[in-house]
Amino acid sequence: MSTLSRTASELFWMTRYLERAEAMARLVEMGRRMAMLPSDRETAADEWRSVIAASGCAPHFEGRAVDERAAVLGLITDRENPSSIVSCFDRARQNARSVRTALTTQSWETLNEAWLKLGDLTEERVLRELPQTLDWVKGRCAQFRGAADATMLRDDRYDFGRLGIFIERADMTLRLLDVKHFVLLPETEVVGGGRDRHQWTSVLMATSALRAYHWAYRGDYSPWRIADFLILNHSCPRSLAYCYDEIIGVLDRLARAYGARHPCHHTATETVAMLADIDIGEIFHDGLHEFLIGAVARNNRLAYEIGAAYHF
């Protein structure tokens, strides 16, 4: 691997891991909100299992009893889970350290200071101060993005970092939505009820999009409106459509810079066209879950193609 390709890889994965850490915080927050509703022990366990399934960490929990404590610690502090928050910060910092000269002082110091403070994050403290811990993680990830946006040159180093952000963000938005496939879906009598509404609005809260959604849809919290907002709305910064608008913009800049287009450019263009041609009614008619798992697979293929195109 050339020095240029190694730098591209480290920056791409650094931002992916930071975005994943924030996404894990959002997933745990969503699980916590759903678990706050009155329910029996098995229903509460099902809701935490849905969060684990959506996180992509189900193999790590296989064969283990799942309750709130196990799910929270497994997704936050467990270093044996490669996608836990602590593991993601470890890997992001390792990537950043490998390409220290490609980062500005502000962006490096923001990441390094956050990583150092994670040393004080004990299991007892996480369980005792869970809301504050989740807010801290989201805040540090946002602070890093702000430092990078404010100080980095808009060159290929910046572009590979942006690709990592939006590939990971698209993946987790799809996974957050798919929690609804796992939670109470077979119980048709709850669809549209208070519990169902609470779970759907929890998706908006987990993406910090509740107020933005209200501005766009004026309080209509129907499932198809929320799904439309997080899949097809080009103004929502965590929607699938917005992520792919950003991805295709970055890929086009890289194509001009390197004088070549690759399969990743075709996949991104194809995805943008597909999102432009479909409406939320079609998605629900054909199956929201089926659309989401197909979109996750397409997003994973795009990430692989980006690595292949730029040799990492």
Buried (B, 14 or more C-beta within 10 A) or exposed (E): EEEEEBBBBBBBBBBBBBBBBBBBBBBBBBBBBBBEBEBEEEBBBBBBBBBBBBBBBEEBBEEEEBBBEBBBBBBBBBEEBBBBBBBBBBBBBBBBBBBEEBBBEBBBEBBBEBBEEBEEBEEEEBBEEBEEBBEBBBEBBEBBBEBBEEBBEEEBBBBBBBBBBBBBBBBBBBBBBBBBBBBBBEEEEBEEEEBBBBBBBBBBBBBBBBEBBEEBBEEEBEBBBBBBBBBBBEEBBBBBBBBBBBBBBBBBBBBEEEEEBBBBBEBBBEBBEEBEEBEBEEBBEEEBBEBBBBBBEBBEBBBEBBBEBBEB
